[in-house]
Every structure is written in C-alpha cells, then in structure tokens.
C-alpha cells in the first residue's frame, strides 16, 4: 500500500510541476526541456544506483548504424564514459529509452515510434560468460533482442485511445523484430496508458498479431500502474548483465585490426 500511494503522489507531483511551469514557459523548447528534466528526476531517484541516465542521445551499433535522437537514454552503469560524453550509446549497453512530450497527439506518437524503429538491433556484439552453456547464451540473446531496451513514451497531457495502437503497429512492420521496435508503454499522466502485450515466456520469438491493452483512468484512477510497470521492467532489463557481456573490440575494430 505504501508504494502504491507513493507512486500515485508521484503522478500528482509531476502533474503539479508541469501545470506550474506551463504557465511560465511560453517557449515550446523550454517547455520540452522542463518536461524531460521532471522525468529524469524520477528516473534518477528510482534507478540512479543501478543505471546511468542521460538526457538526449543516439543509440549506435558496432557497424555504424545509429538511431534518431532520443530524449532520455538509460544505460548499464558499467558502460565506459567516452560514449556518454559524446551522446552516443552502444545498443548492447542501453536498458531503457524514454520519449517525453508535454502534449501527446496522434502525430507526435507516430513520430516518437519512428524514433524507436530507428534503434539498430540487427547487429550486436556480445560474448558469453565462461560459465554459461551455449544453449543458455542463445536463449539470452533471443530474449534480449525483443525485450531490451524497455521503451516508454510519456506525456504530461493529451489524448490516448485504443485505436491509436492499430496505427503505430505498421511503423515497425519492416524491421527484423517488429515487436521490439514498438513502445512497451505509452502514458498520458493521469489520463491512461497503452501497454504492449508480451507473448508467453516460453515463446522466445513473438509470432502473430502484436497486441496492446488500454487502461483509462476514468474507470480506475490508480495513477500508480504505469510507474509500477516502469520499475518492474527496468529492473528486469538489468538482469541481462549477468548473462551477456559487451564485446567492445568490435566498436574499435580499426584500432585493433
């Protein structure tokens, strides 16, 4: 009960902060920057001891492909500093991606989804821990490919409904793993959220229709629910550090060749 009440108060606090600064910040760029700062504060309070949290950057792979700019990127705590200083992050180190907007519209949602589709996950550079059997390594790779990073679109106000889910699925249809390219969670604070449905854990590769579920807070004003999901799935993303090791040599191949 304590944590539920805390997370409901968090949703209320974010709402109050946004409404307070909305009256002051008339410039859209300033408003967007403040929105990102509000969310980053929550992420640092929740995950600062286990992840690095960065505002703004691009996700890259070892063959030079890169994503579009993403508002907030969460990486492995052990990721080396030179990547963070440059605002680029190896895809193997990225645990979460957050797109933040003041007001969610259908057009803004589709644009944010295009940014997630651009994350390069077709080439990656891992090696297994010495103690891990090859079969377990292969299973870990398959799970990583369609579960990580955890991807959230968060808005402080706006509209959201189930029909929008059908419109964003097509933007991931041409990538290797469409399920991974779509946002895991789409939130309009205190209004509701769309959540991507995962298949049974026994199915390593999702098949068939990609589904979403929609929760409106009109019927159930439990504003804690999306924050519970963020905390749970970000913690799950951290577990892959115990199974997969980034092979940095492939990022510096010209230096080592």
Number of C-alpha atoms within 10 A of each C-alpha: 5 6 10 15 12 12 18 17 14 16 18 16 13 18 16 13 14 19 13 11 14 17 9 10 14 10 9 11 10 14 19 16 15 20 22 21 15 16 18 22 13 14 18 16 9 14 16 15 9 15 23 19 23 19 16 17 20 22 27 25 22 20 13 10 14 19 21 17 19 20 21 22 28 26 23 20 17 11 17 13 10 10 14 20 11 10 15 19 27 23 24 28 20 24 28 22 25 26 24 26 24 20 15 20 16 16 9 12 23 18 13 24 22 18 17 28 22 19 23 22 25 11 14 19 18 16 14 19 13 7 7 12 10 12 8 12 17 12 13 17 19 13 16 20 21 21 20 25 30 23 25 24 23 24 24 23 19 16 15 22 15 14 10 16 23 11 12 19 20 12 17 19 14 10 15 13 18 18 24 24 29 27 25 23 21 24 24 23 21 22 19 24 26 23 19 18 13 15 14 9 9 7 10 17 14 17 11 6 8 16 14 19 13 16 20 18 16 10 8 10 14 18 23 20 17 25 17 13 14 19 13 11 18 20 16 14 18 19 10 17 14 11 18 19 15 18 15 15 13 17 17 11 11 8 8 8 7
